[in-house]
């Protein structure tokens, strides 16, 4: 791991082969998708966001486990797994390696979780027109509700901290771009016009997304968003998440020792002004 609280990078943890990152609600831990070195499969691990503690293995299935998402209270994670053959949604209690993986009721094939509020898991998965749509899945009953579907592909739905806006990616323009709409319903607005992926909310009025290696930032103003501006260039970035408690971003990037093995925390308060 590396951190740059003052613009410099200091190694603090051993690098690993990580692919996805998601901060816990209290930001004490990050859920990461890791390539397990011995069997070369994917597992979910929990990494402490401090110099103390150790990385906890959350999933141990031989099949691939990925795309971890925290529950709002930080007690449970939902993830995508192939342990039953086709990909399904399972949950696992955080910080309890011996807990049993539990299938989400009515879990359907090839859905990917991206957010979880109250008892609704936001997923993207196959739509009725052969495209990919956004759905809200009740984590207790498995009931599904379509929340974005246009005949194009809608993915990576993320609710704002106050749950008033839903940001997501659509390729309706011919390329992936970021859109946002009032939650649970309302007219959508286009946030990016030159490409955008992986929307991430900071506070309730700040939306970040990735364009190439650039982390972009747009501000919610009334019912629209300001023109996005670049706040950080992170060559080789694989994934990132944004703190809602301070001006910082967690990013997975190549370490100094390897061009392909990433893991880095970048703290960029000075770039937020």
Secondary structure by P-SEA (a helix, b strand, c coil): cccccccbbbbccccccccbbbbcccccbbbbbcccccccbbbbbbbbccccbbbbbccccccccccccccccccbbbbbbcccccbbbbbbbcccccbbbbcccccccccccccccccbbbbbccccccbbbbbbbcccccbbbbcccccccccccccccccccccccccccccbbbbbbcccccbbbbcccccccccccccccbbbbbccccbbbbbbcccccccccccccccccccccccccccbbbbbcccccccccbbbbbbcccccc
